[in-house]
Amino acid sequence: MSTREDIVRATIWAGELKEDELERARRGTIERQYSKGAYICHRGDPLDHWTGVGEGLIKISTISHSGKAMTFAGVTTGGWFGEGSVLKGEPRKYDVVALRDTRMILMTRATFMWLYENSTGFNRFLVRQLNERMGQFIATIEYDRILNPKARVARNLSWFFNPVLYPAVGNDIEISQEELALLVGLSRQVVNRSLQELSEEGVVRAEHGRISVLDIAALNGYGA
């Protein structure tokens, strides 16, 4: 994308905004590049931007006081997150790490709050977004406690085929087994074996750096 207007108009929420609202969003939006492995933010950092993934893949996670790591979500190209913290004006409660070279889109909190207070369309988007994320986070806790490794791989992979969070994703996602392993919290060997079994069952097709979903209903309900 070469201009701020291009960047904003390509977002999943742009279709909800009027022209003057899009102009306001354009003025308050910037891009930043992060290398693989870089921290985009740390838990406790002050929050001054709403954040979206223009291109790439990030992991939202935290480490408990006992030292246990927990991944809340993976977000890939087109996804937005952090609206709850922006609304409350509180520090981040999680770490955000780039799992590959990633281009982030950052909207200032002042711009976000202006849209929140003035745009009906933007609020419609936020309600859908918050509802989907809440369901995802609750399910993540359940997956971590009761699902076997293959089911955890299937359910985590299904995140990226949510039509509300990623309306343009289609049936394929570019993600490596190493990246998926980091999101699920399993070894690459376990993820590889799980994907092989899911492929044999006709649920997915795994290729180098790409996974195609053949049965989205089965993927979404795996282990239920």
N, C-alpha and C positions, 0 to 999 in steps of 0.2 A: 504494500500500500504506500502510495507516494504522498498523500495529503491527509490532514486530520479529517477532512470531510469524508474521504474514502473509508478511513478507519471506522468512523462512527456509523456511517450508513451500512457497513458490513456486519454490524453487531446484531445479536438476536433480538434486542429490544428496540432497535431503530424503527421498525414498522409500527410500533405503538405510539410514536411521537409525532407531533405536529412540526411544521417547518421551523417555527421560532424556537421550539424546544430542542430540535436537532441542532440548531445554531448555538444555543446555550451549551449543549453537551459538547459540541465541537470545540468551543473555546476553553472548556475545562478538562480536556482529555489529552494525554500524552502517551508516548510509547517508551519502553525501556527494554533492553536486551539483557538476558541472563544466560550464562554458560551452564552446561550440564554440571550438576552437583552444587550449584550456587544456592545460597539461602536468599530467597526473595524477601522474607521477613522472618523474624524470630518471635517466639512467644513473649508477650510483654511489650513488644514494640508499640509506640503510639500509632494510632490509625489516622491517616490523613488522605487515604484514597480508597475508592471502590475498585476492585481488581478483576480483570478479565484476561483470558489467554488468547492472544491474537494468533499465535502459532506455537505449538509445542506441547509439553506435558508436564504437569506439576503434581506434587503430593502434598496434601494437607494432613499433618500428623502432630502428635505430641508424645511426651514421655512422662509417665506418672512419677510420683515421688518415690515409688518402689523401684523405679527403673524400667518398667514395662513400656515398650513402644506400642503405640496404637495409631493406625491410619484411619482418618475419618473419611477421606474421599480422594480420588484422583480427578483432576480436571484437565481436559484436553482442549484443542482448538475450538473456540467459540463459546466456551463455558465462562461463567462469571460467578464470583463467590465473595463472601465477606460483608454482605449487605446488613446482616444483623448487627455486626460490630460497628458498622458505620452509623446505623440508626441510633445506637446507644452511645456512640462516642466513647467507647471503651478500648483499651489496648487489645491487641490480638491475643487470643487464647490458644494459639496453635502456631507451629512452625510451617512455613511453606518453602518447599525445595524444588528446584528444577530438575526433573529426571532426564531431560535432554536440553539442548540449546533451545531457549524459549523466548518468544517476544510477548511481553506483557502490555496490556492496555490499562492505563491508570486514570480514573476520573477523580478529580478533587472532591473532598467531602462537601465543600461549599456548593459545588455544582450538583452533586447527588442530592443534597438536601433541598436545593431549589426545585429540582425535578419532582422530588417526593412531595413537596408542598404545593406544587402548581400543575402537575401533569397527571390527569386521570389515567392515561394510557400507561405511563411509567408505573403507576401504582398497581394497575392490573398485572403488569409483568412481575412486579415484586411479590405479589400475593402468590402467583403460580410458582415462582422461583423458591420462595421460602417454604411453601407447602411440599414441593418435591424434595428439597434438601432435608427438611425435617424427617420425612419418611425414609430417606436414604440413611441418615445418621442413626435413626432408631434401628433400622434393619442391620446396620453395620455391627452394632453391639450384639444383636442376636446371632449374626453369622459367626462372630469371633468366639462365641461361647458354645454353640451347639452344632455347627456344621462341620463336616469332614473336609479335608483339604480340597478335594475335587469340587465340592459344592461351593466352597469359599472362592475358588478361582472363577467358577461360573457366575456367581452372584456379583463379584467385584467387576468382572468383565461386562456384566449387564448394565453397570453404571453408565457406560459410554453410549448406550443405545436407548437412553431415555429420550423420548420425542419432545419433551418439554424443555429439558436442559440442553439437548443437542438436536434441534429440529432438522439439521441438514446432514446428519452423520451417515445416513444410508445403512448398508449392511456390512460395511468394512471399516476397520480402524487400523491405522498404522501404529503398532505398539510391539515392542520386542518382548521376548520371554523374560529377559532380565528386568525390564521396566515393570511388567506385570507382577513379577516376584516381589519387587520392592513395594508395590501397592498392597499386595495381599499379605505380606509378612511371612512368606514361605521361601524355601530355597528354590533356585532356578530348576534343579533336578525334579523337585516335586511338581512345580508348575508345568514343566515339559511333559511329565508323565500324565498329569491331569488333562492337559490339552490333547494328548494322544488318545486318551480314553473318550473325551468329549467328541473328538473327530470320528472315532469308531462308532459312536452312538448317533452320528449324523447331526449333532448340535452345532458344531463349528468346523471350520477348515483353517488350520494353522499353516502359514507360510512364513518365509523369512521376513521378519519385521512387519508382518501384517496378519490380522485375524479376521476372517469372514464369518458372520453368523448365518447359519442355514435354518435354524429353528429358534426364533426370538422368544416364542412363548415358553419353550422348554428351558431356554437359558434363564429367563426371568423367574421361573418357578422352580429352578433346580434345588433339590434338597428339601422342598416343602412337604 
